Structure formats: structure tokens, C-alpha cells
């Protein structure tokens, strides 16, 4: 069975809401494709090297803190970078970022690290400023669906 790992830092109600939209999109895509997909949610401070190695693709979510990704997501990426460097190249991934003003810096920082890992972006990051509106929720759902479809395709 294919496995999609959602690594997140969701300290606020908005980021928590966004996580659930991404998750629902992932689950719905697998159901629509009539394929089995395990969607594993892991807080950034609890995700491990084996979690990354055992997954077929990744969704990362973070708030933008002072123009940068959360310290929790940075810790996760620091922890898994070298142990997963060669084994996970080419795997599909997606990113969502929430902030109250600037989210570009946080997205760029994550993208730079993941570029080093050699993961394959399924689409540009989904960036949300302020309270997620219905179109933001739709874009997050689509991010989950597209990433899940890419994982399922990679595993077939």
C-alpha cells in the first residue's frame, strides 16, 4: 500500500483547519482512483527518519514565523536530511504555509532544503495569509489530492 506522510506544525486553529483540508483532499483522491493510500499525520517534532523512509511521498505544512518556517519543521528537516538524502530522491511532495502577512520567505526556505533532498514538487506551494477563505480551502484540498495522485502513480 502506498503511504503519504503529512508532516505538520499546526499550533493555531487556522493551521489545524488547513491540515484537515489537505488530508481530506488526499483521502478523497485515493477513493476516487479506487486505490489504497495510507495517509499518516505526524507532528513535525514527532516525525522520524523511518517515517520518511517508509513513505512514498510527503506533504509539509507550517506557519510562517517571522518570515521563516516554524522551528519545528526546520528541526524535522535537519533531522531527516542526511539519513534520507539518497533513499528518497524523486519522491513527490507538496507544501502549504500559513501566515498573517509574509509567507514567501517560509516557502522559499522549505523549497531550498527540499531541493537538496531531490524531492519532486507536485505543484507550487499553497500559501494562505489570514483566515483561510473557501477558495483557500479548495486549493488546500487540491494540494492534498494532487499529491496523493502523484504518490499513487509513483507506486503503480
C-alpha positions in Angstrom: 0.0 0.0 0.0 1.2 3.5 -0.9 1.9 5.8 2.0 1.7 9.6 2.1 3.4 11.3 5.1 1.9 14.6 6.3 4.4 16.4 8.4 3.0 19.5 10.1 3.3 22.1 12.7 -0.2 23.3 13.5 -0.3 25.4 16.6 -3.2 27.7 15.6 -6.8 26.9 14.7 -6.1 28.2 11.1 -3.1 25.8 10.5 -5.1 23.0 12.1 -8.0 23.7 9.7 -5.6 23.7 6.8 -4.1 20.4 7.7 -7.6 18.8 7.6 -8.3 20.2 4.2 -5.1 18.8 2.8 -5.8 15.4 4.5 -9.3 15.3 3.1 -8.1 16.0 -0.4 -5.5 13.2 -0.1 -8.1 10.7 1.1 -10.7 11.7 -1.5 -8.2 11.4 -4.4 -7.3 7.8 -3.3 -11.0 6.9 -3.1 -11.8 8.5 -6.4 -9.0 6.5 -8.0 -10.2 3.4 -6.2 -6.7 2.8 -4.7 -5.5 2.3 -1.2 -3.4 5.0 0.3 -2.3 5.3 3.9 -2.3 8.9 5.0 -0.1 9.3 8.0 -0.2 12.6 10.0 2.9 13.3 12.1 3.7 16.5 14.1 7.0 17.9 12.9 8.6 17.3 16.3 7.5 13.7 16.2 8.3 12.6 12.7 11.3 10.4 12.3 13.8 9.1 9.8 11.9 5.8 9.5 8.7 7.7 8.9 10.3 9.4 5.9 12.0 6.3 4.5 8.7 4.3 4.8 6.7 6.9 2.9 6.2 7.2 -0.8 5.5 11.0 -0.8 5.2 13.9 1.5 3.1 16.9 2.4 4.6 19.5 4.6 2.7 22.2 6.5 4.0 25.1 8.5 3.1 28.5 9.8 5.3 31.4 8.7 7.1 32.7 11.8 8.9 36.0 11.3 9.2 35.2 7.6 10.6 31.7 8.1 9.3 28.2 8.5 8.5 27.1 12.0 11.3 25.9 14.2 9.6 22.5 14.5 9.6 21.9 10.7 13.2 23.1 10.5 14.1 20.6 13.2 12.3 17.8 11.2 14.2 18.7 8.0 17.5 18.9 9.9 16.9 15.5 11.4 16.0 13.7 8.3 18.2 15.4 5.7 21.3 13.3 5.6 19.8 9.9 6.6 17.2 10.3 3.9 19.2 12.1 1.3 19.9 9.3 -1.3 17.0 7.0 -0.4 14.1 9.4 -1.1 15.2 11.3 -4.2 12.5 11.9 -6.7 9.6 11.3 -4.4 6.6 13.6 -4.8 6.0 16.3 -2.3 3.8 19.4 -1.6 3.8 22.3 0.8 1.4 24.6 2.5 2.2 27.7 4.5 0.0 30.0 6.7 0.9 33.4 7.9 -0.6 36.7 9.0 1.5 38.7 6.5 4.6 37.4 4.7 4.7 33.7 3.8 7.0 33.8 0.8 10.2 33.6 2.9 9.0 30.5 4.7 8.0 28.8 1.5 11.4 29.6 -0.1 13.3 28.3 2.9 11.5 24.9 2.8 11.8 24.7 -1.0 15.6 25.2 -0.8 16.1 22.4 1.7 13.8 20.0 -0.2 15.6 20.8 -3.4 18.7 19.4 -1.8 16.8 16.3 -0.9 15.8 15.9 -4.6 12.1 15.5 -3.9 9.8 16.3 -6.8 7.3 19.1 -6.3 3.8 18.3 -7.5 2.8 21.9 -7.7 3.9 25.3 -6.3 3.3 25.8 -2.5 -0.2 26.7 -1.3 0.2 30.0 0.6 -2.5 31.4 2.8 -2.5 34.8 4.6 -5.0 35.4 7.3 -8.1 33.3 7.9 -8.5 30.6 5.2 -11.3 31.6 2.8 -13.3 29.0 0.8 -11.0 29.3 -2.2 -8.0 28.7 0.1 -9.7 25.6 1.5 -10.3 24.4 -2.1 -6.7 25.0 -3.0 -5.5 23.1 0.0 -7.9 20.2 -0.8 -6.4 20.2 -4.3 -2.9 20.1 -3.0 -3.7 17.0 -1.0 -5.5 15.4 -4.0 -2.7 16.1 -6.5 0.0 14.9 -4.1 -1.9 11.7 -3.3 -2.4 11.1 -7.0 1.3 11.6 -7.7 2.2 9.2 -4.9 -0.2 6.6 -6.2 1.1 7.0 -9.7 4.7 6.6 -8.5 3.8 3.4 -6.7 1.9 1.8 -9.6 
